[in-house]
Amino acid sequence: MQEPSHFRAISLVLAFSVVAGGWFLFEYSNRPALHPTSSSDITPKPLPVQSSHNQAIAPPTPILSNLSSTYKCEKAGHISFSDKPCNPNEKTLAVTATKIEAPRPNNDLERQKNAVASMKASRLEREKQYAAAAKRESSTSKTSQLKEAHCKQIDLAIIAKDSELRQPHSAQWGDYLTAERKKLMDERFSLGC
């Protein structure tokens, strides 16, 4: 006795759901905890002390240098990159400094002049190539026209030999016409007509 097909489909879906649910549960249980689980792991942080009189806090002055720094910071297993120092609650993993070169004066103008010169040189080279290709094309078209004319002459001569062979003639004359026709066919084949 066979079960209906929808029972099979439902049981396949349920089996897949159990496997997927088990996998998600396994992945969820292996995630690192973002918050401490016990109260003994929590360390109290000191509260900031507030002064009684308002002091003007000057913003930090940027350090003028020719170095650009990149900071690699880690917080709760997540890594971030910044051009500013890491926050106090983040761990600094690496600091990379790269030298910033000051732009040379007229650098853009020189680069544009070089680009124009290279474009002009490539244009002249292309024009030479186009002229050479046109010259080759015109010479090949002349030779192809001559070849076509010669092939037409050979075809007409073969047609004439065929018509002579259909007329009454002697055996020697027939052998001669057949040999001439064969020569014309060989010439036609050698020219590639």
KEROMAR-266375 format. One record per residue (C-alpha): x, y, z. Coordinates in steps of 0.05 Angstrom, whole numbers, plus 5000, padded with zeros to 4 digits. Example, Ala and Ser with C-alpha at 12.3 -4.5 7.8 and 13.67 -1.06 7.14 Angstrom:
! KEROMAR-266375
524649105156/527349795143/
! end
This chain:
! KEROMAR-266375
500050005000/502850684980/502351325020/499751934983/505252394956/503352985002/505052555063/511952445034/512853185020/510753375091/515352865122/521253115079/519853835100/519453635173/525953235169/529453825136/526654305189/529353865245/536253845214/536354595201/533754745271/539154315302/544454675262/541855365282/541655145355/548854895351/551255545318/547455975369/550455595428/557555685400/556956445394/561356835442/557457165498/556757915488/554758045560/557757725622/553257195651/555057245725/554957865768/561857715795/564957845726/562358565725/567359065751/564459735771/567260325732/568960975769/564261545756/567262165725/568862715774/565363365759/568564005780/564764555813/567065095766/566265065691/572865005657/573565145584/576064505552/580064645491/579064155433/585163735418/589664085369/591163675307/598363475299/600863735233/605463235201/606362885137/604162215166/597361895159/595661385213/590860805210/588660475275/586259755280/581659685340/578059085372/571859115415/567858505436/570958075381/569458585326/575258915289/574759625261/579460095226/579760845237/584061445224/582961665296/585761315358/581760745389/576660905443/578760755515/574160145517/577359855454/583859475447/588859755397/591559195354/595959575305/597660275281/599960375210/603261035189/604061235117/607761835091/603662365054/607462704999/605963424985/603663544914/608863834868/607264504837/604664464765/604363704771/597363694740/599464134681/605563694667/601263064670/596263364622/601763574573/604562874575/597662574563/596563034503/603262844474/602062104482/595062164451/597962544392/603362014382/598261444385/593761824336/599461904286/601161164293/593860974280/593661424218/599961074191/596860394203/590360604169/594160874109/598160234102/591859804108/588260224055/594260154008/594459404018/586859364008/587159753943/592859333916/589358683935/582858923902/586659053837/589858373838/583258043854/579958403796/585458153749/584657453776/577157463766/578057703694/583157153680/578556623711/572756863667/577256783605/579156083626/571755903638/569956163568/575555763536/573255133573/566155243548/568855323477/572854673482/566654313509/562454563450/567954343401/568153653433/560653573422/561553683347/563553113300/571153043297/576652533287/579752133344/586352523341/582753183343/578452953402/584752743440/587853423425/581653813449/581153373512/588553523528/587454273517/581254263562/585253893616/590754433613/585454973621/582354603681/589254523714/590655263704/583855433733/585254993794/592255293805/589255993805/583855793855/577956003811/
! end
